[in-house]
Amino acid sequence: YQLLAEAVSTDSDLLDIASHIEHLPRPNMLFGAVQFLLGPEDELAQFYGSRTENPVPPDAAFPLFRAFVLDHADRIIELGRTRFVQTNEVRRVAALLPTLMREADRLGEPVHLIEVGAAAGLNLCLDRFQYDFGGLEFGHSDVLLRVELEGDVDVPGRAPYVQRRVGIDRNPLDLNDPDDIRGLEALIWPEQVERRRRLRAAGRVRATVQVEMVRADAASAIGGALDRLPTAGPAIVFHAFTLNQFTDEQRERFDRALEAGSARRSVSRIGFEYWDGDDDWPEIRVGLTEPSLVPTMQAHPHGAWIRAM
C-alpha cells in the first residue's frame, strides 16, 4: 500500500475517482474497495497475500492496480458510498484494557459496556479473549492478543466483569452476511495474514456472545443507549479510531449527551484516537467530555504496544 499510495498521489485519474468516495478516510476506502472486488482470477491478485499464498513482489503492481480501479470506478465509488471504514481490529482492546480495568475498579463491577463505532461488535467481547502483556498472561480463548509494554504500565491481571454489551454504529455489520465479512477482511492490508486470522477467531467468539447492536449515529443514540441499561451498574463508553468520522457538531452533541447521561448513572468514557493533527501516536484518554479527557498512555494504532504517559 505504501508503493500504491505514492503512485496514486500523483495520478490525476485515480485521485479524481478517490475524490468521489463519500466515506472517510478515502485512501482506506479506495484500497478496501479494490480488495473487496478483487477475485483470485484477476491479474492484480498475484500481488495480494489475501488472494494468493505466494504473492509476487509489488514493484510491478501499480499499472495493474490503476487499470483495475479505472475498470471498476463506478463500483468503487458505490462501495465508498454504502460501506464504511470498519476495521474492527480487536487487538486495540488490549491497549484499552489497562485503562478500562482501572475505571471498572473505580466505578465498581460488573459494568455495562457501550462501544461507539462497534462495526460487528467484536471488541465488546473483550472479556472472552486471552491476553499477553509482556509475559503476563490471563484468559482462555482462541483469540490471543499480545501487547508489548513500554515504560511503567500498570497491567491488569484480568478483564472486567460485564453485564450488558451495546454497540452503536451507523452501519452495524452482520457476521452471518458474507458481504459484511468480506468487507471487514477487505480493510486489512493484504500481507497481514495474522490480522485476518485474529479477525476470524474473534468472529467465532462473537457468535457466542449476546450484543445489542444499534444502527444510529452515536451523537443521537448514546443517551438512549445509556437509559435502556438496567439501573444497577455503571457504564463504560469506549471508542477507537471513530472520532475522525464525526463532524465537529456531532462531537459536541456526543459530549452533551454523555454529560446528561452521567447525571442519571455512573458513566466513564475511554477513547483511543488521534485527537488532533499534531499527534505522533494515538492516545488513550479517559474522562467524560473532550475538554476534560485525561491521557493515560500512547499506543500503536493496532494495539501492538502501549506506552505509559
C-alpha positions as CSV (number, residue, x, y, z in Angstrom):
1,Y,0.0,0.0,0.0
2,Q,2.9,2.4,0.5
3,L,4.0,1.8,-3.0
4,L,0.5,2.2,-4.4
5,A,-0.3,5.2,-2.3
6,E,2.8,7.1,-3.5
7,A,1.8,6.3,-7.1
8,V,-1.9,7.2,-6.6
9,S,-0.9,10.6,-5.1
10,T,0.5,11.7,-8.5
11,D,-2.2,10.2,-10.7
12,S,-4.9,12.6,-11.6
13,D,-7.4,10.0,-12.9
14,L,-7.2,7.9,-9.7
15,L,-7.3,11.0,-7.5
16,D,-10.5,12.0,-9.3
17,I,-12.1,8.6,-8.5
18,A,-11.0,8.8,-4.9
19,S,-12.5,12.3,-4.6
20,H,-15.9,10.8,-5.3
21,I,-15.6,8.3,-2.4
22,E,-18.1,9.6,0.2
23,H,-16.9,7.9,3.4
24,L,-13.6,8.7,5.1
25,P,-10.7,8.0,5.2
26,R,-10.7,7.9,1.4
27,P,-7.4,6.0,1.0
28,N,-8.7,3.2,3.2
29,M,-11.9,3.1,1.3
30,L,-10.2,3.0,-2.1
31,F,-7.8,0.2,-1.1
32,G,-10.5,-1.6,0.7
33,A,-12.9,-1.4,-2.2
34,V,-10.3,-2.8,-4.6
35,Q,-9.6,-5.7,-2.3
36,F,-13.4,-6.3,-1.8
37,L,-13.8,-6.6,-5.6
38,L,-10.6,-8.4,-6.4
39,G,-11.0,-12.0,-7.3
40,P,-8.3,-14.7,-7.5
41,E,-8.7,-14.8,-11.3
42,D,-7.8,-11.1,-11.7
43,E,-4.2,-10.4,-12.8
44,L,-3.7,-7.9,-9.9
45,A,-4.4,-10.7,-7.4
46,Q,-0.9,-12.1,-7.8
47,F,0.4,-9.2,-5.6
48,Y,-2.1,-9.7,-2.8
49,G,-1.3,-12.0,0.1
50,S,-5.0,-12.1,0.8
51,R,-5.6,-13.7,-2.6
52,T,-2.6,-16.0,-3.0
53,E,-0.3,-17.8,-0.7
54,N,2.8,-16.7,-2.6
55,P,2.4,-13.1,-3.7
56,V,5.0,-11.7,-6.1
57,P,7.0,-8.5,-5.2
58,P,4.9,-5.3,-5.5
59,D,7.2,-3.4,-7.8
60,A,5.1,-4.0,-10.9
61,A,1.7,-3.8,-9.2
62,F,0.7,-0.2,-9.9
63,P,-0.1,-0.4,-13.7
64,L,-2.4,-3.4,-13.0
65,F,-3.9,-1.6,-9.9
66,R,-4.5,1.5,-12.0
67,A,-6.3,-0.5,-14.7
68,F,-8.4,-2.3,-12.1
69,V,-9.5,0.9,-10.5
70,L,-10.4,2.5,-13.8
71,D,-12.3,-0.6,-14.9
72,H,-14.3,-0.7,-11.7
73,A,-14.6,3.0,-10.9
74,D,-18.4,3.1,-10.6
75,R,-18.4,0.1,-8.3
76,I,-15.6,1.5,-6.1
77,I,-17.5,4.8,-5.8
78,E,-20.6,3.0,-4.9
79,L,-18.8,1.0,-2.2
80,G,-17.4,4.2,-0.9
81,R,-21.0,5.5,-0.5
82,T,-22.6,2.4,1.0
83,R,-19.8,0.9,3.1
84,F,-17.6,2.4,5.9
85,V,-14.0,2.0,7.2
86,Q,-14.8,-0.5,9.9
87,T,-11.5,-2.3,10.7
88,N,-12.7,-3.9,14.0
89,E,-9.1,-4.6,15.0
90,V,-9.6,-6.5,18.3
91,R,-6.0,-6.0,19.5
92,R,-7.0,-2.4,20.2
93,V,-9.0,-3.6,23.2
94,A,-5.8,-5.0,24.7
95,A,-4.4,-1.5,24.5
96,L,-7.6,-0.1,26.1
97,L,-7.7,-2.8,28.8
98,P,-5.4,-1.3,31.5
99,T,-7.4,2.0,31.5
100,L,-10.7,0.2,31.2
101,M,-9.9,-2.1,34.1
102,R,-8.8,0.8,36.2
103,E,-12.2,2.5,35.5
104,A,-14.1,-0.7,36.3
105,D,-12.3,-0.9,39.7
106,R,-13.1,2.7,40.4
107,L,-16.7,2.5,39.4
108,G,-17.5,-1.0,40.7
109,E,-18.2,-4.2,38.8
110,P,-20.0,-5.6,36.9
111,V,-20.0,-2.9,34.3
112,H,-22.1,-2.2,31.2
113,L,-20.1,-1.7,28.0
114,I,-21.1,0.6,25.2
115,E,-18.9,0.8,22.1
116,V,-19.2,3.7,19.7
117,G,-18.3,2.7,16.1
118,A,-18.7,-1.0,17.0
119,A,-18.8,-2.4,13.5
120,A,-19.5,-6.1,14.1
121,G,-19.3,-5.8,17.9
122,L,-16.1,-7.8,18.2
123,N,-14.4,-5.5,20.8
124,L,-17.4,-5.9,23.1
125,C,-16.3,-9.5,23.7
126,L,-13.1,-8.2,25.4
127,D,-13.6,-10.4,28.5
128,R,-13.7,-13.5,26.3
129,F,-10.2,-13.1,24.9
130,Q,-6.7,-14.2,26.1
131,Y,-4.1,-11.6,26.8
132,D,-0.3,-11.5,26.9
133,F,1.2,-8.3,28.3
134,G,4.9,-8.9,28.1
135,G,4.7,-12.3,29.6
136,L,1.8,-11.7,32.0
137,E,-0.9,-13.9,30.5
138,F,-4.6,-14.4,31.5
139,G,-7.8,-15.6,29.9
140,H,-8.5,-18.6,27.8
141,S,-9.5,-18.1,24.2
142,D,-8.7,-18.8,20.6
143,V,-8.1,-15.1,20.3
144,L,-4.7,-14.3,21.8
145,L,-3.8,-10.6,22.0
146,R,-0.1,-9.9,22.6
147,V,0.9,-6.4,23.5
148,E,4.4,-5.0,24.2
149,L,4.9,-2.7,27.1
150,E,6.9,0.5,27.1
151,G,7.5,2.3,30.4
152,D,5.8,1.6,33.7
153,V,2.4,0.3,32.6
154,D,0.1,-0.9,35.3
155,V,-1.2,-4.1,33.7
156,P,-4.4,-5.8,35.0
157,G,-4.5,-9.5,35.8
158,R,-7.9,-10.0,34.3
159,A,-10.7,-8.4,32.2
160,P,-13.7,-6.8,33.9
161,Y,-17.0,-8.5,34.7
162,V,-19.5,-7.4,32.1
163,Q,-23.3,-7.1,32.3
164,R,-24.9,-5.7,29.1
165,R,-23.0,-5.0,25.8
166,V,-24.2,-2.4,23.4
167,G,-22.7,-1.5,20.1
168,I,-23.6,1.7,18.2
169,D,-22.7,2.1,14.6
170,R,-24.2,3.8,11.5
171,N,-23.7,0.6,9.7
172,P,-23.7,-2.4,12.0
173,L,-22.1,-5.5,10.5
174,D,-23.7,-8.9,10.5
175,L,-21.3,-11.8,10.7
176,N,-23.8,-14.0,9.0
177,D,-23.7,-11.8,6.0
178,P,-20.9,-12.9,3.6
179,D,-20.5,-9.4,2.2
180,D,-20.1,-7.9,5.6
181,I,-17.3,-10.4,6.5
182,R,-15.8,-9.7,3.1
183,G,-15.9,-6.0,3.8
184,L,-14.2,-6.4,7.2
185,E,-11.4,-8.5,5.6
186,A,-11.0,-6.1,2.7
187,L,-9.9,-3.4,5.1
188,I,-6.9,-5.5,6.3
189,W,-3.7,-4.9,4.5
190,P,-3.1,-7.8,2.0
191,E,0.1,-9.1,3.6
192,Q,-1.2,-9.0,7.2
193,V,-2.1,-12.7,7.5
194,E,-2.2,-12.7,11.3
195,R,-4.7,-9.9,11.4
196,R,-7.1,-11.9,9.2
197,R,-6.7,-14.9,11.4
198,R,-7.4,-12.8,14.5
199,L,-10.5,-11.3,12.9
200,R,-11.9,-14.7,12.0
201,A,-11.2,-16.1,15.5
202,A,-12.8,-13.1,17.1
203,G,-15.8,-13.6,14.9
204,R,-16.2,-17.1,16.2
205,V,-16.2,-15.8,19.8
206,R,-18.6,-13.0,18.9
207,A,-21.1,-15.6,17.7
208,T,-21.4,-17.0,21.3
209,V,-21.9,-13.6,23.0
210,Q,-25.1,-11.5,23.2
211,V,-24.6,-8.0,22.0
212,E,-27.3,-5.4,21.3
213,M,-26.4,-3.6,18.1
214,V,-27.9,-0.1,17.5
215,R,-28.0,1.3,14.0
216,A,-27.6,5.1,14.5
217,D,-25.1,7.9,14.7
218,A,-23.6,7.9,18.2
219,A,-24.4,11.5,19.0
220,S,-28.1,10.8,18.6
221,A,-28.1,7.3,20.1
222,I,-25.8,7.4,23.1
223,G,-28.4,9.0,25.5
224,G,-31.0,6.4,24.8
225,A,-28.5,3.5,25.0
226,L,-27.5,4.7,28.5
227,D,-31.1,5.0,29.6
228,R,-32.0,1.5,28.3
229,L,-29.4,-0.2,30.5
230,P,-30.5,-1.9,33.7
231,T,-30.5,0.5,36.7
232,A,-27.7,-1.3,38.5
233,G,-24.2,-1.0,37.4
234,P,-22.0,1.8,35.9
235,A,-21.5,2.2,32.1
236,I,-18.1,2.4,30.3
237,V,-18.4,4.0,26.9
238,F,-15.4,3.4,24.6
239,H,-14.4,4.2,21.1
240,A,-11.3,3.6,18.9
241,F,-10.5,5.5,15.7
242,T,-14.1,6.7,15.4
243,L,-14.0,10.4,16.0
244,N,-12.4,11.0,12.6
245,Q,-15.8,10.2,11.1
246,F,-17.6,12.7,13.4
247,T,-18.3,16.2,12.4
248,D,-17.5,18.9,15.0
249,E,-21.2,19.3,15.7
250,Q,-21.6,15.6,16.3
251,R,-18.6,15.6,18.7
252,E,-20.3,18.4,20.7
253,R,-23.7,16.6,20.7
254,F,-22.0,13.4,21.8
255,D,-20.3,15.2,24.7
256,R,-23.6,16.8,25.8
257,A,-25.4,13.5,25.7
258,L,-22.7,11.8,27.8
259,E,-22.8,14.7,30.3
260,A,-26.6,14.4,30.5
261,G,-26.4,10.6,30.9
262,S,-23.9,10.9,33.7
263,A,-26.5,12.7,35.8
264,R,-28.6,9.5,35.8
265,R,-25.9,6.9,36.3
266,S,-22.1,6.5,36.7
267,V,-20.5,6.8,33.3
268,S,-16.9,6.8,32.2
269,R,-15.6,7.3,28.7
270,I,-12.4,5.9,27.2
271,G,-11.2,7.0,23.8
272,F,-8.3,5.6,21.6
273,E,-7.8,8.2,18.9
274,Y,-5.6,10.7,17.1
275,W,-7.1,13.6,18.9
276,D,-5.6,16.3,16.7
277,G,-3.4,16.7,13.7
278,D,-0.2,17.1,15.7
279,D,-0.3,13.7,17.4
280,D,2.7,11.5,16.6
281,W,0.9,8.5,18.0
282,P,-2.7,7.9,19.1
283,E,-3.5,8.4,22.8
284,I,-5.8,6.7,25.1
285,R,-7.8,9.2,27.2
286,V,-10.3,8.8,30.0
287,G,-13.0,11.1,31.4
288,L,-16.4,12.2,30.1
289,T,-16.2,15.1,27.6
290,E,-13.4,16.0,25.3
291,P,-12.1,19.1,27.0
292,S,-11.6,17.2,30.3
293,L,-10.3,13.9,29.0
294,V,-7.0,12.8,30.6
295,P,-4.3,11.0,28.6
296,T,-3.3,7.7,30.2
297,M,-1.0,6.2,27.5
298,Q,0.1,6.2,23.9
299,A,-0.4,3.1,21.8
300,H,0.3,1.6,18.4
301,P,-2.8,2.2,16.2
302,H,-3.5,-1.5,16.1
303,G,-2.5,-2.2,19.7
304,A,0.9,-3.8,19.1
305,W,2.4,-1.8,22.0
306,I,1.3,0.6,24.8
307,R,3.5,3.3,26.4
308,A,2.9,4.9,29.8
309,M,2.5,8.7,29.8
